[in-house]
Amino acid sequence: MTNLPFRLPECGRPAAVRIEAFTIVAGPQQGSLDASIYSCTDHAPDAVTAIEAADMEAHVVPMAPDIDRACGSIHIYPTGNLASDDRHPRWCDRKDCERRGEHRSPARNVDTGSPEAVIVDVALVQNVHPAAEPQISLTGIDGAGAAEPVAVHLLLSIGQARTLRYRLATLIDASKGGHR
């Protein structure tokens, strides 16, 4: 793979180890799961050394019994930092973007673990135009007591979403009797 920042040992024997390679990100953001690398037991230490020499984290995880890979096989995650498709943002689900006219992340359900009157989903979206900025898509469906469920869809700029996050934190603190 040309987009790997390291060279991996490979012998083609059956892999016995899977190594997850993560980008290390400093600060409040989390790193990115970039690749699963398959290795035989002899080459696993060398693969880990190569990954760590590229300033990435390597985590050895058990191989699933139904996985059949050769030593040196690599799976690059399309949402990771090693993905080579510049047509999509890292977070895009890469499904049907051109037809929709927008990139979308997988929707995240705002689930409290308790029954709620409103179902809320949140996702990142961005027009496929190269100069477009990402936005936050917020969808709420209120089905409680209505003959037809009512859906409300909001698109927020990243700035609006950031401000909303702070406003919500302030209101949540106030509801608990916290600071003003």
C-alpha positions, 0 to 999 in steps of 0.5 A: 500500500502506498499510503502506509507511512511504514513498511510491513514484513510479510511472508504470506503464511496464514496470519495468527495476529491482528494488529490495529493501527491508530493515529495518535492525536494530541489534545481533546480529540481521539485518535483514529483507527486507521488499519487492521494489519494481519501477521503471522506470530513470527512477524508480529513484533516487527509489524508493531515496531514498524507501526510505532516507528511511524508515530502510530499506536499498535494494539494486538487483538485476537483474531476471530476464528472465521477470519482467513488472512495471510501475513502482510494483509492490510485493511485500511478503514475508509474513515481513518487517516490513512484512507486515500480517497480525497473525494470524501471527508474522513467521517463520510459513510461513502454511500451514494453521496453523488445521488444525494448531493451530500456527504453524510456520517452515520447518524448517531441516536441521542439515546438516554437509555430511557423511553423518551417522547422524542427520538433524536438523531445527529449526524455530520453532513456536507454538500459535495461541492468542494468549497462546502463546509460541514454542518450538523444535521439534527433530526427530531421525531415526536410521535407521542400522542400525535396521529402522524409523527412530526419530524423536525430537521435542523441544519446547524453550522459548526459554529452554531453547534459549538455554541449550542453545546455550551448553552446546553451545558449551562442549562443542564448545570442550572437544572441541577442547581449548578453555577449560573 
